[in-house]
Amino acid sequence: MEKPDYHILVCMSFRGLEPKGKCIKQGGGELLQYLESEIADRGLNAFLSSTGCLQFCDQGPVMVIYPQGYWYGGITDEDQIDEILDALEEGRAAEEYLLA
């Protein structure tokens, strides 16, 4: 496997072995599934990971993109994911969804 250009992390609210936080209850799982298919469809060289709680529960679901260091919150539908991935492919952040 070659080194990916992007590492995308999606909060799945795990604390220990249990999904307990808001991100998973607000659609984090569906977000992860859509991202996986969209990354493949676009041919992005990206690695996708689910994570434990990222501590931005009130702004979830949360996703982070490295190495850019973009933290996005309130990502609840496929159109938002498309905007974020479009911006990433253009070399910029989707500023509307960035966490401060």
Beta strands, then each sheet from edge to edge (+ up, - down):
strand 1: 6-15
strand 2: 18-19
strand 3: 46-52
strand 4: 62-66
strand 5: 70-73
sheet 1: 2+ 1- 3-
sheet 2: 2+ 1- 4+ 5-
end
